Amino acid sequence: MLTIVSIASPTMALENTKLLVQGKGSPLEAITTAKPTITEPNEVMIRLKAIAINPADCKMIDQGHRVTSWPLVPGLDGAGVVEAVGNSVKNFAFGDEVLAMFTAGDRGGAFQNFAVVQETMVAKKPTTWSFEDAATLGYVIFFSFSFVPFPFAVLRAPSAGNSNSQH
């Protein structure tokens, strides 16, 4: 059974404004929908305060790069405040200031007021950082690692029955 841990208040928004792209090369279009819901126990809903425009977002919008279906809510990087968490989420609670790496799509794209992501894609925002600063971190990390020769295979745990992490 899925339970949602959240603190309701009379001022909590029930609607979500998102920027939607109808197809390859189409302009961003603001639409209002119902606020997304938590559907899995390890999900975190974030009320976005700032987003970063990642070059990959532009490629998705203009060229359809890595897009599997339209319409699409773009946005890979952002920061905000935790609005709700699934019952298996251990590291975040309502009101925490966070940054995240989002997934372009209806519920997970950052170009909207509320987005839902997996807990593993969320980090607490340092208190000395603005939301704008925190929103850019995802892009900075990706960009940095693209120039540093790093054996990403060592980050993966060996599969069951295989102690060799080099693939």
C-alpha positions in Angstrom: 0.0 0.0 0.0 1.2 3.5 -0.9 0.8 6.3 1.6 1.9 9.8 1.0 3.6 11.8 3.7 2.7 15.4 3.4 1.5 18.4 5.4 -1.6 19.8 3.9 -2.5 23.5 4.3 -5.4 25.6 2.9 -2.9 27.5 0.7 -1.3 24.4 -1.0 -1.8 24.6 -4.7 -4.0 22.1 -6.4 -3.0 23.1 -9.9 0.2 22.9 -11.8 1.4 25.2 -14.5 3.9 23.5 -16.9 5.7 24.5 -20.1 4.9 21.9 -22.7 6.4 21.3 -26.1 3.9 19.7 -28.5 6.5 18.5 -31.0 10.0 18.8 -32.4 10.8 22.5 -32.8 7.5 23.7 -31.3 7.4 26.7 -29.0 7.0 26.2 -25.2 3.3 26.5 -24.3 2.1 27.2 -20.8 -0.8 25.0 -19.7 -2.5 24.3 -16.4 -3.2 20.8 -15.2 -3.8 19.0 -11.9 -0.9 18.9 -9.5 1.0 15.6 -10.0 0.7 13.0 -7.3 3.1 10.6 -5.7 2.6 7.1 -7.2 5.6 5.2 -5.9 6.9 4.9 -2.3 10.4 6.3 -3.2 9.2 9.5 -5.0 9.7 13.1 -4.0 7.5 15.9 -5.2 9.3 19.2 -5.5 7.8 22.7 -5.8 10.3 24.3 -8.2 11.8 27.7 -7.2 14.5 27.9 -9.9 15.4 25.9 -13.0 18.6 25.9 -15.1 18.4 25.7 -18.9 20.6 22.7 -19.8 21.9 22.5 -23.3 20.3 19.1 -23.5 16.9 20.7 -22.9 17.4 22.9 -26.0 18.4 19.8 -28.0 15.2 18.0 -26.9 13.0 21.0 -27.8 14.6 22.0 -31.1 15.8 18.6 -32.4 13.8 16.0 -30.6 17.1 14.6 -29.2 16.4 11.5 -26.9 12.7 12.3 -27.0 10.5 9.1 -27.1 7.1 10.8 -27.2 5.4 14.1 -27.5 4.1 16.3 -25.9 7.0 16.8 -23.5 7.7 18.9 -20.4 11.4 19.6 -20.7 13.8 20.5 -17.8 16.6 18.4 -16.4 18.0 20.7 -13.7 16.2 22.6 -10.9 15.9 23.4 -7.2 12.9 23.9 -4.9 11.1 22.8 -1.8 9.9 19.3 -1.0 6.1 19.3 -1.2 5.4 15.6 -0.6 7.3 12.3 -0.2 6.4 8.7 -0.6 6.3 6.5 2.5 9.8 4.9 1.7 11.6 8.2 1.4 14.0 8.5 4.4 16.3 11.5 3.6 13.8 14.2 2.8 10.7 15.7 4.4 8.1 18.4 3.6 9.7 21.8 3.5 13.3 20.7 2.8 15.1 22.9 0.4 16.6 20.7 -2.3 18.1 20.4 -5.8 17.5 17.6 -8.2 18.3 16.1 -11.5 14.9 15.8 -13.3 13.7 13.6 -16.1 12.0 15.3 -19.0 8.4 14.1 -19.3 5.0 14.8 -18.0 5.6 14.4 -14.2 9.4 14.6 -14.0 10.4 17.6 -16.2 11.6 20.7 -14.3 9.8 23.2 -16.5 6.7 23.2 -14.2 5.6 24.3 -10.8 5.6 20.8 -9.3 7.7 17.8 -10.5 8.1 14.3 -9.2 11.5 12.5 -9.1 13.0 9.5 -7.5 14.6 10.1 -4.1 18.1 9.1 -5.4 18.0 12.1 -7.8 17.5 14.6 -4.9 20.1 16.4 -2.6 19.6 18.9 0.1 20.5 22.5 -1.0 23.3 24.0 1.0 21.9 26.8 3.2 24.4 29.3 1.8 23.3 28.7 -1.8 20.5 30.5 -3.6 17.9 28.3 -5.4 19.3 29.7 -8.6 22.8 28.5 -7.7 21.6 25.1 -6.7 19.6 24.7 -9.9 22.8 24.8 -12.0 24.6 22.0 -10.2 23.3 19.1 -12.3 24.7 20.7 -15.5 28.0 21.6 -13.9 28.6 18.1 -12.7 27.7 16.5 -16.1 29.8 19.1 -17.9 32.8 18.6 -15.6 32.8 14.8 -15.9 32.6 15.1 -19.7 36.2 16.4 -19.6 37.6 14.3 -16.8 38.6 10.7 -17.8 36.8 8.8 -15.0 36.2 5.1 -15.0 32.4 5.2 -14.3 32.3 1.4 -14.2 33.9 1.5 -10.7 30.8 3.2 -9.5 28.6 0.3 -10.3 28.2 -2.5 -7.8 29.1 -5.9 -9.1 26.1 -8.0 -10.2 25.1 -11.0 -8.2 27.6 -13.8 -8.8 30.1 -11.5 -10.5 32.8 -9.9 -8.4 34.4 -8.2 -11.4 33.2 -4.6 -11.7 35.1 -4.0 -14.9 32.8 -4.6 -17.9 
